[in-house]
């Protein structure tokens, strides 16, 4: 479902890792402060995900944002939001692994992601 960023901005990421809260998500959409990480799986939307969505998520304070590039079989990891972008940016490819900041004990290989 959508993530409420502002009164008029509710993008729909492909995956959202959200924190547990007392009000169920089926009763109220997730807000930016609920998001631990948002993930976009991109093939044709890569440019939009790297620009518009990245800026919106960073400005809303989403702590971690991934762009999964299906063509290049890589994952771009954006962390530490700041005005208009992220200060910690990395790209993993090949036989690399990736881990969500919120769950450091869970490691995914790119082979698992692109299987």
Backbone atoms as SQL, in Angstrom:
CREATE TABLE atoms (id INTEGER PRIMARY KEY, chain TEXT, resi INTEGER, resn TEXT, atom TEXT, x REAL, y REAL, z REAL);
INSERT INTO atoms VALUES
  (1, 'A', 1, 'UNK', 'N', 0.804, -1.192, 0.000),
  (2, 'A', 1, 'UNK', 'CA', 0.000, 0.000, 0.000),
  (3, 'A', 1, 'UNK', 'C', 0.848, 1.256, 0.000),
  (4, 'A', 2, 'UNK', 'N', 0.188, 2.368, -0.034),
  (5, 'A', 2, 'UNK', 'CA', 0.907, 3.640, -0.090),
  (6, 'A', 2, 'UNK', 'C', 1.574, 3.997, 1.236),
  (7, 'A', 3, 'UNK', 'N', 2.558, 4.860, 1.136),
  (8, 'A', 3, 'UNK', 'CA', 3.237, 5.443, 2.294),
  (9, 'A', 3, 'UNK', 'C', 2.911, 6.935, 2.266),
  (10, 'A', 4, 'UNK', 'N', 2.277, 7.436, 3.307),
  (11, 'A', 4, 'UNK', 'CA', 1.906, 8.844, 3.362),
  (12, 'A', 4, 'UNK', 'C', 3.148, 9.650, 3.726),
  (13, 'A', 5, 'UNK', 'N', 3.575, 10.501, 2.790),
  (14, 'A', 5, 'UNK', 'CA', 4.737, 11.352, 3.032),
  (15, 'A', 5, 'UNK', 'C', 4.320, 12.767, 3.399),
  (16, 'A', 6, 'UNK', 'N', 3.325, 13.277, 2.702),
  (17, 'A', 6, 'UNK', 'CA', 2.755, 14.599, 2.980),
  (18, 'A', 6, 'UNK', 'C', 1.256, 14.498, 2.738),
  (19, 'A', 7, 'UNK', 'N', 0.543, 15.601, 2.929),
  (20, 'A', 7, 'UNK', 'CA', -0.902, 15.598, 2.717),
  (21, 'A', 7, 'UNK', 'C', -1.291, 15.202, 1.301),
  (22, 'A', 8, 'UNK', 'N', -0.440, 15.483, 0.334),
  (23, 'A', 8, 'UNK', 'CA', -0.791, 15.185, -1.058),
  (24, 'A', 8, 'UNK', 'C', 0.203, 14.251, -1.754),
  (25, 'A', 9, 'UNK', 'N', 1.042, 13.557, -0.981),
  (26, 'A', 9, 'UNK', 'CA', 2.025, 12.654, -1.572),
  (27, 'A', 9, 'UNK', 'C', 1.959, 11.296, -0.890),
  (28, 'A', 10, 'UNK', 'N', 1.539, 10.290, -1.671),
  (29, 'A', 10, 'UNK', 'CA', 1.418, 8.927, -1.149),
  (30, 'A', 10, 'UNK', 'C', 1.945, 7.921, -2.172),
  (31, 'A', 11, 'UNK', 'N', 3.257, 7.853, -2.356),
  (32, 'A', 11, 'UNK', 'CA', 3.790, 6.871, -3.306),
  (33, 'A', 11, 'UNK', 'C', 3.562, 5.443, -2.815),
  (34, 'A', 12, 'UNK', 'N', 3.615, 4.521, -3.754),
  (35, 'A', 12, 'UNK', 'CA', 3.439, 3.108, -3.428),
  (36, 'A', 12, 'UNK', 'C', 4.726, 2.349, -3.752),
  (37, 'A', 13, 'UNK', 'N', 5.576, 2.142, -2.757),
  (38, 'A', 13, 'UNK', 'CA', 6.792, 1.367, -3.020),
  (39, 'A', 13, 'UNK', 'C', 6.439, -0.087, -3.303),
  (40, 'A', 14, 'UNK', 'N', 7.354, -0.783, -3.956),
  (41, 'A', 14, 'UNK', 'CA', 7.118, -2.203, -4.232),
  (42, 'A', 14, 'UNK', 'C', 7.130, -3.017, -2.947),
  (43, 'A', 15, 'UNK', 'N', 8.005, -2.641, -2.012),
  (44, 'A', 15, 'UNK', 'CA', 8.070, -3.293, -0.706),
  (45, 'A', 15, 'UNK', 'C', 8.285, -2.230, 0.360),
  (46, 'A', 16, 'UNK', 'N', 7.648, -2.423, 1.483),
  (47, 'A', 16, 'UNK', 'CA', 7.847, -1.518, 2.615),
  (48, 'A', 16, 'UNK', 'C', 8.113, -2.358, 3.858),
  (49, 'A', 17, 'UNK', 'N', 9.187, -2.062, 4.527),
  (50, 'A', 17, 'UNK', 'CA', 9.485, -2.679, 5.810),
  (51, 'A', 17, 'UNK', 'C', 9.097, -1.629, 6.843),
  (52, 'A', 18, 'UNK', 'N', 8.040, -1.927, 7.598),
  (53, 'A', 18, 'UNK', 'CA', 7.489, -0.945, 8.528),
  (54, 'A', 18, 'UNK', 'C', 7.521, -1.490, 9.948),
  (55, 'A', 19, 'UNK', 'N', 7.570, -0.560, 10.895),
  (56, 'A', 19, 'UNK', 'CA', 7.619, -0.950, 12.309),
  (57, 'A', 19, 'UNK', 'C', 6.229, -1.361, 12.784),
  (58, 'A', 20, 'UNK', 'N', 6.193, -2.162, 13.808),
  (59, 'A', 20, 'UNK', 'CA', 4.936, -2.559, 14.441),
  (60, 'A', 20, 'UNK', 'C', 4.342, -1.340, 15.143),
  (61, 'A', 21, 'UNK', 'N', 3.044, -1.191, 15.051),
  (62, 'A', 21, 'UNK', 'CA', 2.375, -0.089, 15.758),
  (63, 'A', 21, 'UNK', 'C', 1.039, -0.567, 16.284),
  (64, 'A', 22, 'UNK', 'N', 0.445, 0.198, 17.176),
  (65, 'A', 22, 'UNK', 'CA', -0.801, -0.223, 17.815),
  (66, 'A', 22, 'UNK', 'C', -1.995, -0.174, 16.871),
  (67, 'A', 23, 'UNK', 'N', -2.018, 0.765, 15.929),
  (68, 'A', 23, 'UNK', 'CA', -3.108, 0.852, 14.960),
  (69, 'A', 23, 'UNK', 'C', -2.719, -0.002, 13.748),
  (70, 'A', 24, 'UNK', 'N', -3.493, -1.025, 13.429),
  (71, 'A', 24, 'UNK', 'CA', -3.144, -1.896, 12.302),
  (72, 'A', 24, 'UNK', 'C', -3.070, -1.126, 10.973),
  (73, 'A', 25, 'UNK', 'N', -2.180, -1.559, 10.105),
  (74, 'A', 25, 'UNK', 'CA', -2.015, -0.892, 8.811),
  (75, 'A', 25, 'UNK', 'C', -3.238, -1.037, 7.922),
  (76, 'A', 26, 'UNK', 'N', -4.051, -2.038, 8.157),
  (77, 'A', 26, 'UNK', 'CA', -5.276, -2.161, 7.365),
  (78, 'A', 26, 'UNK', 'C', -6.290, -1.081, 7.746),
  (79, 'A', 27, 'UNK', 'N', -6.086, -0.436, 8.893),
  (80, 'A', 27, 'UNK', 'CA', -6.980, 0.635, 9.339),
  (81, 'A', 27, 'UNK', 'C', -6.455, 2.025, 9.016),
  (82, 'A', 28, 'UNK', 'N', -5.143, 2.161, 8.842),
  (83, 'A', 28, 'UNK', 'CA', -4.534, 3.450, 8.521),
  (84, 'A', 28, 'UNK', 'C', -3.243, 3.203, 7.767),
  (85, 'A', 29, 'UNK', 'N', -3.077, 3.919, 6.642),
  (86, 'A', 29, 'UNK', 'CA', -1.862, 3.767, 5.841),
  (87, 'A', 29, 'UNK', 'C', -0.616, 4.024, 6.681),
  (88, 'A', 30, 'UNK', 'N', 0.479, 3.502, 6.209),
  (89, 'A', 30, 'UNK', 'CA', 1.766, 3.770, 6.839),
  (90, 'A', 30, 'UNK', 'C', 2.193, 5.193, 6.519),
  (91, 'A', 31, 'UNK', 'N', 2.860, 5.825, 7.477),
  (92, 'A', 31, 'UNK', 'CA', 3.437, 7.149, 7.299),
  (93, 'A', 31, 'UNK', 'C', 4.946, 6.995, 7.204),
  (94, 'A', 32, 'UNK', 'N', 5.622, 8.045, 6.779),
  (95, 'A', 32, 'UNK', 'CA', 7.081, 7.989, 6.627),
  (96, 'A', 32, 'UNK', 'C', 7.754, 7.547, 7.914),
  (97, 'A', 33, 'UNK', 'N', 7.258, 8.018, 9.060),
  (98, 'A', 33, 'UNK', 'CA', 7.890, 7.649, 10.334),
  (99, 'A', 33, 'UNK', 'C', 7.694, 6.172, 10.691),
  (100, 'A', 34, 'UNK', 'N', 6.778, 5.490, 10.019),
  (101, 'A', 34, 'UNK', 'CA', 6.579, 4.059, 10.231),
  (102, 'A', 34, 'UNK', 'C', 7.581, 3.222, 9.440),
  (103, 'A', 35, 'UNK', 'N', 8.156, 3.802, 8.392),
  (104, 'A', 35, 'UNK', 'CA', 9.016, 3.054, 7.473),
  (105, 'A', 35, 'UNK', 'C', 10.408, 2.841, 8.047),
  (106, 'A', 36, 'UNK', 'N', 10.836, 1.599, 8.041),
  (107, 'A', 36, 'UNK', 'CA', 12.222, 1.257, 8.366),
  (108, 'A', 36, 'UNK', 'C', 13.044, 1.253, 7.082),
  (109, 'A', 37, 'UNK', 'N', 12.420, 0.798, 5.994),
  (110, 'A', 37, 'UNK', 'CA', 13.064, 0.787, 4.681),
  (111, 'A', 37, 'UNK', 'C', 11.989, 0.679, 3.612),
  (112, 'A', 38, 'UNK', 'N', 12.237, 1.313, 2.480),
  (113, 'A', 38, 'UNK', 'CA', 11.360, 1.203, 1.323),
  (114, 'A', 38, 'UNK', 'C', 12.183, 0.685, 0.164),
  (115, 'A', 39, 'UNK', 'N', 11.577, -0.202, -0.626),
  (116, 'A', 39, 'UNK', 'CA', 12.303, -0.860, -1.716),
  (117, 'A', 39, 'UNK', 'C', 11.504, -0.731, -3.003),
  (118, 'A', 40, 'UNK', 'N', 12.196, -0.268, -4.053),
  (119, 'A', 40, 'UNK', 'CA', 11.610, -0.198, -5.390),
  (120, 'A', 40, 'UNK', 'C', 12.332, -1.201, -6.277),
  (121, 'A', 41, 'UNK', 'N', 11.567, -1.992, -7.012),
  (122, 'A', 41, 'UNK', 'CA', 12.115, -2.925, -7.985),
  (123, 'A', 41, 'UNK', 'C', 11.944, -2.259, -9.342),
  (124, 'A', 42, 'UNK', 'N', 13.063, -1.948, -9.974),
  (125, 'A', 42, 'UNK', 'CA', 13.023, -1.105, -11.155),
  (126, 'A', 42, 'UNK', 'C', 13.503, -1.814, -12.406),
  (127, 'A', 43, 'UNK', 'N', 12.738, -1.656, -13.432),
  (128, 'A', 43, 'UNK', 'CA', 13.158, -2.061, -14.764),
  (129, 'A', 43, 'UNK', 'C', 12.930, -0.854, -15.664),
  (130, 'A', 44, 'UNK', 'N', 11.671, -0.509, -15.870),
  (131, 'A', 44, 'UNK', 'CA', 11.367, 0.665, -16.687),
  (132, 'A', 44, 'UNK', 'C', 11.278, 1.949, -15.859),
  (133, 'A', 45, 'UNK', 'N', 11.175, 1.840, -14.549),
  (134, 'A', 45, 'UNK', 'CA', 11.002, 3.013, -13.687),
  (135, 'A', 45, 'UNK', 'C', 12.304, 3.482, -13.041),
  (136, 'A', 46, 'UNK', 'N', 13.426, 2.999, -13.494),
  (137, 'A', 46, 'UNK', 'CA', 14.711, 3.270, -12.840),
  (138, 'A', 46, 'UNK', 'C', 14.997, 4.759, -12.693),
  (139, 'A', 47, 'UNK', 'N', 14.817, 5.525, -13.737),
  (140, 'A', 47, 'UNK', 'CA', 15.103, 6.964, -13.678),
  (141, 'A', 47, 'UNK', 'C', 14.216, 7.653, -12.641),
  (142, 'A', 48, 'UNK', 'N', 12.941, 7.325, -12.626),
  (143, 'A', 48, 'UNK', 'CA', 11.992, 7.916, -11.674),
  (144, 'A', 48, 'UNK', 'C', 12.329, 7.514, -10.233),
  (145, 'A', 49, 'UNK', 'N', 12.684, 6.252, -10.036),
  (146, 'A', 49, 'UNK', 'CA', 13.026, 5.758, -8.700),
  (147, 'A', 49, 'UNK', 'C', 14.301, 6.401, -8.169),
  (148, 'A', 50, 'UNK', 'N', 15.268, 6.673, -9.053),
  (149, 'A', 50, 'UNK', 'CA', 16.535, 7.284, -8.654),
  (150, 'A', 50, 'UNK', 'C', 16.439, 8.797, -8.456),
  (151, 'A', 51, 'UNK', 'N', 15.393, 9.390, -8.962),
  (152, 'A', 51, 'UNK', 'CA', 15.284, 10.847, -8.864),
  (153, 'A', 51, 'UNK', 'C', 14.102, 11.250, -7.989),
  (154, 'A', 52, 'UNK', 'N', 12.914, 11.196, -8.537),
  (155, 'A', 52, 'UNK', 'CA', 11.729, 11.698, -7.844),
  (156, 'A', 52, 'UNK', 'C', 11.453, 10.950, -6.553),
  (157, 'A', 53, 'UNK', 'N', 11.377, 9.622, -6.614),
  (158, 'A', 53, 'UNK', 'CA', 11.066, 8.859, -5.401),
  (159, 'A', 53, 'UNK', 'C', 12.183, 8.986, -4.373),
  (160, 'A', 54, 'UNK', 'N', 13.431, 8.955, -4.811),
  (161, 'A', 54, 'UNK', 'CA', 14.546, 9.105, -3.888),
  (162, 'A', 54, 'UNK', 'C', 14.437, 10.439, -3.141),
  (163, 'A', 55, 'UNK', 'N', 14.186, 11.517, -3.863),
  (164, 'A', 55, 'UNK', 'CA', 14.064, 12.837, -3.238),
  (165, 'A', 55, 'UNK', 'C', 12.906, 12.884, -2.260),
  (166, 'A', 56, 'UNK', 'N', 11.748, 12.342, -2.652),
  (167, 'A', 56, 'UNK', 'CA', 10.576, 12.338, -1.770),
  (168, 'A', 56, 'UNK', 'C', 10.840, 11.553, -0.490),
  (169, 'A', 57, 'UNK', 'N', 11.437, 10.378, -0.619),
  (170, 'A', 57, 'UNK', 'CA', 11.707, 9.545, 0.548),
  (171, 'A', 57, 'UNK', 'C', 12.735, 10.198, 1.464),
  (172, 'A', 58, 'UNK', 'N', 13.778, 10.789, 0.884),
  (173, 'A', 58, 'UNK', 'CA', 14.801, 11.456, 1.699),
  (174, 'A', 58, 'UNK', 'C', 14.211, 12.643, 2.443),
  (175, 'A', 59, 'UNK', 'N', 13.429, 13.460, 1.753),
  (176, 'A', 59, 'UNK', 'CA', 12.827, 14.635, 2.399),
  (177, 'A', 59, 'UNK', 'C', 11.867, 14.245, 3.515),
  (178, 'A', 60, 'UNK', 'N', 11.236, 13.069, 3.385),
  (179, 'A', 60, 'UNK', 'CA', 10.316, 12.594, 4.420),
  (180, 'A', 60, 'UNK', 'C', 11.048, 11.899, 5.565),
  (181, 'A', 61, 'UNK', 'N', 12.356, 11.697, 5.417),
  (182, 'A', 61, 'UNK', 'CA', 13.147, 11.085, 6.484),
  (183, 'A', 61, 'UNK', 'C', 13.130, 9.568, 6.508),
  (184, 'A', 62, 'UNK', 'N', 12.784, 8.927, 5.399),
  (185, 'A', 62, 'UNK', 'CA', 12.823, 7.457, 5.336),
  (186, 'A', 62, 'UNK', 'C', 14.285, 7.039, 5.502),
  (187, 'A', 63, 'UNK', 'N', 14.601, 6.242, 6.540),
  (188, 'A', 63, 'UNK', 'CA', 15.999, 5.973, 6.875),
  (189, 'A', 63, 'UNK', 'C', 16.779, 5.128, 5.869),
  (190, 'A', 64, 'UNK', 'N', 16.074, 4.309, 5.105),
  (191, 'A', 64, 'UNK', 'CA', 16.776, 3.439, 4.150),
  (192, 'A', 64, 'UNK', 'C', 15.897, 3.221, 2.936),
  (193, 'A', 65, 'UNK', 'N', 16.517, 3.323, 1.771),
  (194, 'A', 65, 'UNK', 'CA', 15.807, 3.177, 0.502),
  (195, 'A', 65, 'UNK', 'C', 16.677, 2.347, -0.427),
  (196, 'A', 66, 'UNK', 'N', 16.085, 1.302, -1.014),
  (197, 'A', 66, 'UNK', 'CA', 16.799, 0.468, -1.971),
  (198, 'A', 66, 'UNK', 'C', 16.154, 0.608, -3.336),
  (199, 'A', 67, 'UNK', 'N', 16.988, 0.640, -4.360),
  (200, 'A', 67, 'UNK', 'CA', 16.522, 0.528, -5.737),
  (201, 'A', 67, 'UNK', 'C', 17.128, -0.755, -6.278),
  (202, 'A', 68, 'UNK', 'N', 16.280, -1.710, -6.579),
  (203, 'A', 68, 'UNK', 'CA', 16.715, -2.985, -7.134),
  (204, 'A', 68, 'UNK', 'C', 16.657, -2.854, -8.647),
  (205, 'A', 69, 'UNK', 'N', 17.819, -2.823, -9.283),
  (206, 'A', 69, 'UNK', 'CA', 17.929, -2.647, -10.730),
  (207, 'A', 69, 'UNK', 'C', 17.922, -4.026, -11.376),
  (208, 'A', 70, 'UNK', 'N', 16.798, -4.375, -11.971),
  (209, 'A', 70, 'UNK', 'CA', 16.631, -5.713, -12.547),
  (210, 'A', 70, 'UNK', 'C', 17.525, -5.943, -13.760),
  (211, 'A', 71, 'UNK', 'N', 17.758, -4.916, -14.552),
  (212, 'A', 71, 'UNK', 'CA', 18.580, -5.069, -15.749),
  (213, 'A', 71, 'UNK', 'C', 20.047, -5.299, -15.371),
  (214, 'A', 72, 'UNK', 'N', 20.582, -4.476, -14.484),
  (215, 'A', 72, 'UNK', 'CA', 21.987, -4.601, -14.071),
  (216, 'A', 72, 'UNK', 'C', 22.189, -5.646, -12.983),
  (217, 'A', 73, 'UNK', 'N', 21.104, -6.178, -12.455),
  (218, 'A', 73, 'UNK', 'CA', 21.139, -7.119, -11.334),
  (219, 'A', 73, 'UNK', 'C', 22.023, -6.577, -10.210),
  (220, 'A', 74, 'UNK', 'N', 21.646, -5.370, -9.771),
  (221, 'A', 74, 'UNK', 'CA', 22.351, -4.720, -8.680),
  (222, 'A', 74, 'UNK', 'C', 21.334, -4.084, -7.743),
  (223, 'A', 75, 'UNK', 'N', 21.802, -3.725, -6.562),
  (224, 'A', 75, 'UNK', 'CA', 20.950, -3.048, -5.584),
  (225, 'A', 75, 'UNK', 'C', 21.666, -1.776, -5.154),
  (226, 'A', 76, 'UNK', 'N', 20.975, -0.668, -5.294),
  (227, 'A', 76, 'UNK', 'CA', 21.489, 0.609, -4.822),
  (228, 'A', 76, 'UNK', 'C', 20.902, 0.833, -3.433),
  (229, 'A', 77, 'UNK', 'N', 21.762, 1.082, -2.466),
  (230, 'A', 77, 'UNK', 'CA', 21.342, 1.246, -1.077),
  (231, 'A', 77, 'UNK', 'C', 21.590, 2.699, -0.676),
  (232, 'A', 78, 'UNK', 'N', 20.521, 3.356, -0.244),
  (233, 'A', 78, 'UNK', 'CA', 20.579, 4.751, 0.184),
  (234, 'A', 78, 'UNK', 'C', 20.232, 4.804, 1.667),
  (235, 'A', 79, 'UNK', 'N', 21.121, 5.420, 2.454),
  (236, 'A', 79, 'UNK', 'CA', 20.911, 5.546, 3.896),
  (237, 'A', 79, 'UNK', 'C', 21.300, 6.960, 4.336),
  (238, 'A', 80, 'UNK', 'N', 20.857, 7.331, 5.522),
  (239, 'A', 80, 'UNK', 'CA', 21.148, 8.645, 6.109),
  (240, 'A', 80, 'UNK', 'C', 20.521, 9.760, 5.276),
  (241, 'A', 81, 'UNK', 'N', 19.189, 9.887, 5.362),
  (242, 'A', 81, 'UNK', 'CA', 18.509, 10.921, 4.567),
  (243, 'A', 81, 'UNK', 'C', 18.897, 12.329, 4.989),
  (244, 'A', 82, 'UNK', 'N', 18.941, 13.188, 3.992),
  (245, 'A', 82, 'UNK', 'CA', 19.155, 14.611, 4.217),
  (246, 'A', 82, 'UNK', 'C', 18.356, 15.336, 3.137),
  (247, 'A', 83, 'UNK', 'N', 18.273, 16.608, 3.204),
  (248, 'A', 83, 'UNK', 'CA', 17.436, 17.379, 2.284),
  (249, 'A', 83, 'UNK', 'C', 17.720, 17.017, 0.826),
  (250, 'A', 84, 'UNK', 'N', 16.770, 16.375, 0.197),
  (251, 'A', 84, 'UNK', 'CA', 16.869, 16.056, -1.219),
  (252, 'A', 84, 'UNK', 'C', 17.675, 14.843, -1.600),
  (253, 'A', 85, 'UNK', 'N', 18.252, 14.119, -0.642),
  (254, 'A', 85, 'UNK', 'CA', 19.034, 12.945, -0.987),
  (255, 'A', 85, 'UNK', 'C', 19.473, 12.162, 0.231),
  (256, 'A', 86, 'UNK', 'N', 20.448, 11.323, 0.027),
  (257, 'A', 86, 'UNK', 'CA', 21.005, 10.485, 1.087),
  (258, 'A', 86, 'UNK', 'C', 22.517, 10.671, 1.114),
  (259, 'A', 87, 'UNK', 'N', 23.095, 10.706, 2.300),
  (260, 'A', 87, 'UNK', 'CA', 24.538, 10.919, 2.402),
  (261, 'A', 87, 'UNK', 'C', 25.333, 9.619, 2.347),
  (262, 'A', 88, 'UNK', 'N', 24.690, 8.485, 2.586),
  (263, 'A', 88, 'UNK', 'CA', 25.367, 7.187, 2.538),
  (264, 'A', 88, 'UNK', 'C', 24.760, 6.400, 1.379),
  (265, 'A', 89, 'UNK', 'N', 25.523, 6.275, 0.301),
  (266, 'A', 89, 'UNK', 'CA', 25.035, 5.621, -0.915),
  (267, 'A', 89, 'UNK', 'C', 26.021, 4.541, -1.319),
  (268, 'A', 90, 'UNK', 'N', 25.491, 3.342, -1.623),
  (269, 'A', 90, 'UNK', 'CA', 26.354, 2.270, -2.118),
  (270, 'A', 90, 'UNK', 'C', 25.588, 1.464, -3.158),
  (271, 'A', 91, 'UNK', 'N', 26.343, 0.760, -3.972),
  (272, 'A', 91, 'UNK', 'CA', 25.753, -0.118, -4.991),
  (273, 'A', 91, 'UNK', 'C', 26.416, -1.475, -4.848),
  (274, 'A', 92, 'UNK', 'N', 25.593, -2.506, -4.768),
  (275, 'A', 92, 'UNK', 'CA', 26.137, -3.861, -4.655),
  (276, 'A', 92, 'UNK', 'C', 25.748, -4.644, -5.896),
  (277, 'A', 93, 'UNK', 'N', 26.670, -5.464, -6.359),
  (278, 'A', 93, 'UNK', 'CA', 26.441, -6.257, -7.571),
  (279, 'A', 93, 'UNK', 'C', 27.271, -7.532, -7.481),
  (280, 'A', 94, 'UNK', 'N', 27.039, -8.415, -8.418),
  (281, 'A', 94, 'UNK', 'CA', 27.820, -9.651, -8.491),
  (282, 'A', 94, 'UNK', 'C', 27.481, -10.619, -7.377),
  (283, 'A', 95, 'UNK', 'N', 28.497, -11.055, -6.642),
  (284, 'A', 95, 'UNK', 'CA', 28.309, -12.050, -5.579),
  (285, 'A', 95, 'UNK', 'C', 28.170, -11.379, -4.214),
  (286, 'A', 96, 'UNK', 'N', 27.837, -10.118, -4.201),
  (287, 'A', 96, 'UNK', 'CA', 27.746, -9.341, -2.961),
  (288, 'A', 96, 'UNK', 'C', 26.526, -9.727, -2.130),
  (289, 'A', 97, 'UNK', 'N', 26.536, -9.237, -0.906),
  (290, 'A', 97, 'UNK', 'CA', 25.390, -9.398, -0.011),
  (291, 'A', 97, 'UNK', 'C', 24.909, -8.015, 0.411),
  (292, 'A', 98, 'UNK', 'N', 23.688, -7.969, 0.896),
  (293, 'A', 98, 'UNK', 'CA', 23.099, -6.717, 1.347),
  (294, 'A', 98, 'UNK', 'C', 22.290, -6.983, 2.607),
  (295, 'A', 99, 'UNK', 'N', 22.274, -6.000, 3.497),
  (296, 'A', 99, 'UNK', 'CA', 21.597, -6.139, 4.779),
  (297, 'A', 99, 'UNK', 'C', 20.807, -4.880, 5.081),
  (298, 'A', 100, 'UNK', 'N', 19.599, -5.046, 5.582),
  (299, 'A', 100, 'UNK', 'CA', 18.825, -3.900, 6.044),
  (300, 'A', 100, 'UNK', 'C', 19.394, -3.408, 7.370),
  (301, 'A', 101, 'UNK', 'N', 19.505, -2.094, 7.521),
  (302, 'A', 101, 'UNK', 'CA', 19.994, -1.531, 8.781),
  (303, 'A', 101, 'UNK', 'C', 19.142, -1.984, 9.959),
  (304, 'A', 102, 'UNK', 'N', 17.843, -2.069, 9.757),
  (305, 'A', 102, 'UNK', 'CA', 16.927, -2.420, 10.845),
  (306, 'A', 102, 'UNK', 'C', 17.061, -3.873, 11.285),
  (307, 'A', 103, 'UNK', 'N', 17.611, -4.710, 10.425),
  (308, 'A', 103, 'UNK', 'CA', 17.768, -6.136, 10.724),
  (309, 'A', 103, 'UNK', 'C', 19.180, -6.592, 10.344),
  (310, 'A', 104, 'UNK', 'N', 20.187, -6.175, 11.079),
  (311, 'A', 104, 'UNK', 'CA', 21.568, -6.468, 10.691),
  (312, 'A', 104, 'UNK', 'C', 21.938, -7.950, 10.710),
  (313, 'A', 105, 'UNK', 'N', 21.130, -8.772, 11.348),
  (314, 'A', 105, 'UNK', 'CA', 21.416, -10.208, 11.385),
  (315, 'A', 105, 'UNK', 'C', 20.891, -10.943, 10.153),
  (316, 'A', 106, 'UNK', 'N', 20.130, -10.251, 9.311),
  (317, 'A', 106, 'UNK', 'CA', 19.565, -10.868, 8.111),
  (318, 'A', 106, 'UNK', 'C', 20.342, -10.378, 6.895),
  (319, 'A', 107, 'UNK', 'N', 21.023, -11.295, 6.246),
  (320, 'A', 107, 'UNK', 'CA', 21.826, -10.961, 5.070),
  (321, 'A', 107, 'UNK', 'C', 21.246, -11.662, 3.852),
  (322, 'A', 108, 'UNK', 'N', 21.115, -10.907, 2.765),
  (323, 'A', 108, 'UNK', 'CA', 20.624, -11.463, 1.505),
  (324, 'A', 108, 'UNK', 'C', 21.737, -11.408, 0.468),
  (325, 'A', 109, 'UNK', 'N', 21.887, -12.480, -0.286),
  (326, 'A', 109, 'UNK', 'CA', 22.825, -12.440, -1.408),
  (327, 'A', 109, 'UNK', 'C', 22.075, -11.933, -2.628),
  (328, 'A', 110, 'UNK', 'N', 22.787, -11.358, -3.545),
  (329, 'A', 110, 'UNK', 'CA', 22.137, -10.911, -4.773),
  (330, 'A', 110, 'UNK', 'C', 21.599, -12.102, -5.559),
  (331, 'A', 111, 'UNK', 'N', 22.239, -13.246, -5.428),
  (332, 'A', 111, 'UNK', 'CA', 21.738, -14.459, -6.090),
  (333, 'A', 111, 'UNK', 'C', 20.341, -14.792, -5.583),
  (334, 'A', 112, 'UNK', 'N', 20.100, -14.605, -4.278),
  (335, 'A', 112, 'UNK', 'CA', 18.767, -14.858, -3.715),
  (336, 'A', 112, 'UNK', 'C', 17.748, -13.812, -4.224),
  (337, 'A', 113, 'UNK', 'N', 18.178, -12.576, -4.300),
  (338, 'A', 113, 'UNK', 'CA', 17.281, -11.506, -4.746),
  (339, 'A', 113, 'UNK', 'C', 16.891, -11.704, -6.203),
  (340, 'A', 114, 'UNK', 'N', 17.833, -12.090, -7.049),
  (341, 'A', 114, 'UNK', 'CA', 17.571, -12.187, -8.489),
  (342, 'A', 114, 'UNK', 'C', 17.290, -13.609, -8.946),
  (343, 'A', 115, 'UNK', 'N', 17.040, -14.532, -8.028),
  (344, 'A', 115, 'UNK', 'CA', 16.765, -15.925, -8.408),
  (345, 'A', 115, 'UNK', 'C', 15.495, -16.028, -9.245);
